[in-house]
């Protein structure tokens, strides 16, 4: 007797990489999480004290010390940032080629994880360390004021560095998303330039923040505006494609 060979379907690319069947679902989840995380980030950030020039350390440290919701706001920003990262990783899974993860999507996912780590470091410095430093400055006796102020400035400069590298890693991730879109039919290719513009602007803004601090730079405005616009268009395209697919299924069942 001869043993029967295994069924051919077991060795086909479709069987080995069934993720393509869930790509529309991943696309909807990923884009919705990305957009939802950005909206949440904006909502939480509106509660952040922001009346003083962030580079006027004497004024802004006093404002931060007077804040009662500082830690809660930054925990909220961290949570919103993690939602954005979850959306990015899910979107990258949807952008994978039918044959499985490509080198491009693997690098992009690694960059997204690196960005999540940068967010955690940034929020740890900004949300906890800086608050303790400015509170210590506010309660310092006159003879210790200069030393306490210098300590708070050191923390602020470390925050500049962390914020700069967060923007650079986020920008790199978004640039890679744009590149993946150009090689995929999952999203309209005309949405890729928005991602590329946002990513490059974030990288440029990261250098500005690391060098000059939290200035109201054009690169920052372009970066966030382009990313939000990309998230809106990508989410709309994902759900539009879903509705078209459902309508086609209903039409097929009617024949």
N, C-alpha and C positions, 0 to 999 in steps of 0.2 A: 504494500500500500504506500502511496505517496501522500505526504502531508500537503494539505491544501495551503496555498500561499495566502497571506493575510489580505484582507480586502484592500483594493487599490485606494479607496477613499482615505484610508488611514495614513497614507503617505503624501496626500495632496497638500499643497500650501494652504488651502482653505481649512482643512482639518487641523493643521498645525498652528495656524494663526486665526482663530475664530473671532478675534477682536473686531474685525471689520463689520460684523453684524451689529455691534453695539456702538459703532462710531457715531451715528446720529444722536443717540442718547447721551454719549459722552460729550458731544459737541454742545448740546443744549445745557447740560449740567455745567460744563466748564465755562462757557460764555456767561451764563447766568450768575455763577459764583463770582466771576471776575467783576461783572458790573455791580452786583450786590455788595461785594467787598469794597469797591471804590465809593459807592454811595454811603455805606456805613462809615468808611474812613472820613469822608467829608462831614457827615453828621456829627461824629465824635469830635473832630477837629474844631468845629464851630464853638465847642465848649472850652477850648484851650485859651488861656489868657493871652491876649494878643494886642493890647492897647499901646504898648511901648515898642520902640525900635529894638528888635532882637539883638542888634549889635551895640546898643547902648547898655553896657553891662551894669552900671550903677542903677539905672532906672528899671531895667528888666529883671534883675535879681530881686529887687524889692517887690515887683509885681508877682513874681513866681512864689516868693515866700508867703505872700498874702493869700495865695490860692488854697482853697479848702478841698478842691476836687482834683488836684494835680495827678495823684497816683491813679485814681479811677479813670481819668481821661486817657492816660497813657496805657493803662491796661486795655481800655477799649480800642485804642489805636493798634495795639499789638494784636488783639483778636481780629480786627478788621483786616490787618495785614496778612494774617494767616488764611483768612477766607480768600483774599486775592491770590495768594500763592497756591491754595488748593484749586482755585479756578484755572490758574495758569497750567499746573501740572495735568489737570483733567483735560484741558484744551489740547495740550501737547499729545496726550494719549489719543485724542480724536484725530490729530493730524498725522499720526503714524501711517506709513505706506501699508498697502495690503499685505506685504510680505513680512511685516513685523517692524520693530523699532529700527530706525536708521541711525547712523552716527550723529546726524544733525539733531534729531529729537532727543537722543540720549544726552548729548552735551547740553541742550536746552534744559532738560529736566535737572541735570546736575547744577546748572546755573541758577535754576529756580530754588533748589534746596539751599544753595549757598546764599541766595538772597534772603531766604527765611532765617538763616542763622544771623545774617547782618541785621535784620529787623529786630531779632531778639537782643542782640548786643546793644543796638541803638536805644531801644526802649528801656533796657536795664540801666544804661547810663543816664538817659534823659528822664525816665520816669521815676527812678529811685535815687541814684547817686547825686544828681544835680539838685533834687529837692532837698536832700539832707544837707548839701553844701550851702544852699541859699538860706535855709532855716538856721543853720549854724551862724552864717553871716549876720542875719537879722538879730540874733540874740547875743552876738559877741560884744564884750565890753569895749569901750573906746580904744583902749590900748592894744586890743587884739584885732581891731577892725581891718587894718590893712592886710594882716596875715590871712584872715578869714576870706577877705575879698580875693586875694591872690589864689587861695585854694579853690574858690568857686570858679575863677577864671580858668584854672587848669582843667577842671572838670568840663567846662564849656568847650575848651579847645579840643578835648578828647571827643566830645560830642560832635564837633565839626568833622573830625576825622571819620567817626563811625557813620555819620549822616552822608558824608561824601562817598564812602565805599558802598553804603547801601544803595545810593543812586546809581553808582557805576555798575554794580552787579544786577540791579533791576533793569537798567538800560540794556546791558548785554543780553539778558534773558528775553526782553521784548524784541530786540533786533533778531535774535534767533527764531522767535515766533514768526516774525515777518518773513524771514527766509524760508521757514517751513511752509508757510501759506503759499508762497510762490511755487512750491514743488508739490502742492496738494490741491485736489479739487474739492476739499471739504468745505472751504470758505471761498467766497469770491476773491479772485486775485487782486482786485482793485482795493481791497481792504489792507493789503500788505504794506503799501506806502505809509499808511497811518501808523502802523506798528513800528516801521523802520524809523519814521520821524520821531515818534515818542521815545524810542530806545536811544537814538543818537542824542536827543535833547537831554535825556536823563544822564547820560554819560558826561556830556559837557557840563551839566549843572552840578554833577558830583565833584568835578574839578573846581568849579567856582565856590561851592560850599566849603570844601576842604581848605581853600586858599583864603577866601574873604568872609566866610561865615554865612549867616542866613540873610542874604540880601534879596530884595525883590527883583531877581534877575529875569530877563526875558526867557532864558532857557528853561527856567522852572515853570513859567506859565505855559510855554509851548509844550513842554513834556507832559504835564498833567492834562492839558486840554486835548492833546492828541491821543493820549491813552484813554481818556473817557470817551472820546468820539469813536475810537476803535472798538471799545467795549460795547458801546451802543449799537454800532453797525454790525459787529460780529454776532451779538445776541439776536438782533432782528433777523439777520440772515439765517441763523441756526433754527429759529422758530418758524420762519417762513418756509424753509426747506422741510421741516417736520410737517407743517400743514399741507404742503404740496404732496409729500409722500403719503400722508393719510388719505388725501383725496384720491390719489392714484389707486391705493389699495381698495377703497370703497368702489371705485369704478371697475376694477378687476373682478371684484366679487359679484358685481351686478351683471356681468356677462356670462 
